[in-house]
């Protein structure tokens, strides 16, 4: 799985925030990761035909969510990323990480 390969390149510092950048545009999803071990980028085709979406997320959380999801959407006006499953809705505020 792409996320497993991306996680290898993230920082191994305990307590450090780990995230991957996800870009969805033009029918493709790109996963990017960067850390002390180097960087990683991989693209895969997805069934998406909307405005481009770009967000950063913890890869372990995303990996756990993928098997449970029915839909993922972005409300750009409210800056909210919404994950929907059979018995849940999980929303994340879209924010920029501190540099």
Secondary structure, DSSP 8 states (H G I E B T S, - for coil): -HHHHHHTTS---TT----EEEEEETTEEEEEEEETTEEEEEEEE----SS-EEEEE-HHHHHHHHTTEEEEEEETTTTEEEEEESS-EEEEE------
